[in-house]
Amino acid sequence: METDAGQITDAVEDATEEATPGRAMRVAAALRAKGGDEFAKPGNIIEVKFVKGESLSLTASRLLALMILTAGGDAWEDKPHRMRKADIRRGHKGNERITDMLQELHRTLFAVDDRSWRGKKATLLFSLISRSREETEEDGGEAGWIEWEFTPDARKMIQASETYAVLNRQAVLGFRSNYALKLYELGALRLHRRQATWKGDMAALRAALGIPPEVYTDFAQLRRKVLEKAKAEIDQLAHFRVEWREIRQGRTVAEIEFRFEPKGAPEVIETVDELDRHSSGRKQRRDGTVETVTVGQGVVAAPLKAIAKRKAGEQMFPTGSIRFGHDDLFAIGRQHGGGWDIDLIASGFRDHMGERLEKVRGAKLISAWTGFCEGWVTRRGRAS
């Protein structure tokens, strides 16, 4: 019996396509190779809904973010991933138990819209983690490792995701409200899609942020305990600001519309400075109730050689074209500039920064330039 050659070719092509990661994983691999605090979280995972009445705690949400950061571009592959327990505790208090966070990730269910075997609308319930191991025996002062595997359903979603949010590790670990962290992820995803708004009714809002149905049933409470606190943290730690509009039917708030706006270059620099500071006193600095100078345990003097080496590698923003000899700045302009002439954006950046531009170097310069490019597109739209 002969097999049709076309069928074989189709099968091979399907298999190849199935084994190809989407844009989110390609970006995640590039960011991990680059190093630094930025990592990509797939949009499919950010937008997954919690099962009614369930949500992740702040510590478990942070652990999940660190897992995705660590797995990088390999998160979609059927293999175990590993991370030092010390890297987890670095962003948490010493008395928080990693075991509890792992168990919470195992038992929390997520829901996505799907189709049944009959082609009917259906809801798929699944977990993100299929198995994990936590070393309980310390060896020579080594704090041990954890190992985990993502479930087949999670890996399929991660692999297929063409959208992603670029998140900052220090920002993720700096949030003190789980709702702020979720809104931060949603805002970063929307800005990358060039969709500066998110709109939904109260049920959609609760599903997106993981707010249990029995909590904050009065909207005034929800506004005060969730929205206002989330905005304050995001405005301080994220590379964008958030505002919201309440849409009413009569006297009842029926829908919420969030708007995410990239920060200007000076504000981005302030955010980078804040992320570099010790978290102690962050709320007071946000509220403007204390001086912004950190005294005591948050200050560690860097060796002079390290400072000299860092300064030697910190570039200034060029006065001429950035098309030649400034590959990193040019790449950011191409990625975030919406098709506009990059030297035109650079000219606007110089005018916007003025004399402050001479003092900006390294990570602050990169963050400020990226934020300005994103803001340029938000204000003017994409080039035709």
C-alpha positions, 0 to 999 in steps of 0.5 A: 500500500503506497502512502501519498507523498503530499500527506507525508509532507503535510505531516512533517510541516505540521510537526515542524510548526508544532515544535516552533516557539512563538515570538514570546519565547524567542524574545525571552531567549534573547533577553536571557542571553542579554542578561539583566533584570528584564524578562518576557512573560507570555501574553497567554499566561498573563491573560489566563483567568483564575477559576472563580474564588481562586487566586495566587498570593503575592509570594506565589505570583512572584515565584511564578515570575521567577520561574518564567524568568529562569526558564527563559526561552525554554519554558515551552519545552518538555523538560525540568527547570531549576533555580537556587532557593537563595535566588527566591529568598532574595526577593522575600522575607526569610521566614516565608516558606518556599514549600508553601509557595510551590504547593499553592502553584500546584493546587491553583486552577486556571481557566481559558476558553476552549472547544470541546471534542464536538466543536462546542464552546467549553472552558478548559481548567488546568494547573501551571505546574505538573511536578516539582522537587525541593531539596531539603538537605543542605550541603556545605552551606548550599541552600539547595535548589528547586526543580519543576516542570510546567504542565502540557497545557501550560507549555502549549499556551507558552509556546503558542504565545505571539504576545508578551510583556517585558517585565523588570525583575526588581519591579516584580519583587518590589510590589507589595500588592498582588493586585498591583502586580497583576495590573502591572503585567496587564499594563506592560502587555497592553503597551507592547501591543500598542493597545493603551487601554483595557476595559471590562465589567466588574466580573472581568476585572475580578477575573483579571486581577484575581479578586475573590467574589466575596472580597470588596463587594462595595465598589468604594472599598474596591477603589480604595483597597485595590485600585488606588493602592495598585496605581500608587505602586505602579506609578512608582515602580513601573515604566508607565503610569496607570489611570482609570475611568469608571463607567456608570449605569445610574449610580452603579459602576458597571465597567472600568477602563484602564489607560496605561501611559509610558513615562517620560524620560525623567520619570523613567530615570526616577523609577530606575533610581527607586528600584535601585534603592532599598525597599525600606521606606519605599511607601514613605517615599511614595507618599512624600513623608520622608527624605529620599536618602536611604541611611543604614542597611540599604547602603552598600559601598561599591568597590572603586574598581567596580565603579570605574569599570561600570563608568567606562562602559556607560555610553552617552547619548550621541549628538549625531545620527544613531544609525551607525555605531550605536547598535543597541540604541538603534535597535530600541528605536526600531523595536519601540519607535512604531516605524518612525524615523529613528533620528527624528525620535532621537532629536525629540529625545534630546530636546525633551531631556535638555541639559539632563541628557549629559548626566544620563548613562548606562541603564538609566539612558537605556530605560529613558530612551526606551520609554521615550520611544514608546511614548512617541508612538502613544502620542503620535500613533504608528508611522504610515 
